[in-house]
């Protein structure tokens, strides 16, 4: 099962240093029954893209909580064994939890398939979105428009071998 783990660049640097994305349970996003129902598609690529988008929003929430982190969303795509990730049945239809899963146990960074990160030109929009997130959650339509502006930026795909360069540990 492919899961998408939201991080920040400092979180990715820590994972690079320790070799682990977390000791578990780890919050990630995946194609869940609730996400399938919400997205109304049977196309697995579209559904995985939707799960990636949910993880990018979770990364934005992390950025809002850590104002010192570079304003770039980070999502790590990882293949975990079937059954290693499970959705919380009590939150299945909660709009805030669509696609959310918990991965039991630790996840080694070596298991990552790819890393998705905002380009540098997205930083201003991501910074504005992180700042507007609380107001958007409160129902402010103008703030939601700002948050949606960050979603207009596609996350770039990077091979796991590029992580050292992403976190400033490359040669």
Secondary structure as the mmCIF struct_conf table of DSSP 4:
data_model
#
loop_
_struct_conf.conf_type_id
_struct_conf.id
_struct_conf.beg_label_comp_id
_struct_conf.beg_label_asym_id
_struct_conf.beg_label_seq_id
_struct_conf.end_label_comp_id
_struct_conf.end_label_asym_id
_struct_conf.end_label_seq_id
STRN STRN1 UNK A 2 UNK A 7
HELX_RH_AL_P HELX_RH_AL_P1 UNK A 9 UNK A 18
BEND BEND1 UNK A 19 UNK A 19
STRN STRN2 UNK A 20 UNK A 22
BEND BEND2 UNK A 23 UNK A 25
STRN STRN3 UNK A 26 UNK A 29
HELX_RH_AL_P HELX_RH_AL_P2 UNK A 33 UNK A 39
TURN_TY1_P TURN_TY1_P1 UNK A 40 UNK A 40
HELX_RH_AL_P HELX_RH_AL_P3 UNK A 44 UNK A 65
TURN_TY1_P TURN_TY1_P2 UNK A 67 UNK A 68
BEND BEND3 UNK A 69 UNK A 69
BEND BEND4 UNK A 71 UNK A 71
STRN STRN4 UNK A 74 UNK A 79
TURN_TY1_P TURN_TY1_P3 UNK A 82 UNK A 83
BEND BEND5 UNK A 84 UNK A 84
STRN STRN5 UNK A 85 UNK A 86
HELX_RH_3T_P HELX_RH_3T_P1 UNK A 89 UNK A 91
TURN_TY1_P TURN_TY1_P4 UNK A 92 UNK A 93
HELX_RH_3T_P HELX_RH_3T_P2 UNK A 95 UNK A 97
TURN_TY1_P TURN_TY1_P5 UNK A 98 UNK A 99
STRN STRN6 UNK A 100 UNK A 103
BEND BEND6 UNK A 105 UNK A 105
STRN STRN7 UNK A 107 UNK A 108
HELX_RH_3T_P HELX_RH_3T_P3 UNK A 109 UNK A 111
STRN STRN8 UNK A 112 UNK A 117
HELX_RH_3T_P HELX_RH_3T_P4 UNK A 120 UNK A 122
HELX_RH_AL_P HELX_RH_AL_P4 UNK A 123 UNK A 137
TURN_TY1_P TURN_TY1_P6 UNK A 138 UNK A 139
HELX_RH_AL_P HELX_RH_AL_P5 UNK A 141 UNK A 151
TURN_TY1_P TURN_TY1_P7 UNK A 152 UNK A 152
BEND BEND7 UNK A 153 UNK A 153
HELX_LH_PP_P HELX_LH_PP_P1 UNK A 154 UNK A 155
STRN STRN9 UNK A 156 UNK A 158
HELX_RH_3T_P HELX_RH_3T_P5 UNK A 160 UNK A 162
HELX_RH_AL_P HELX_RH_AL_P6 UNK A 163 UNK A 166
TURN_TY1_P TURN_TY1_P8 UNK A 167 UNK A 168
#
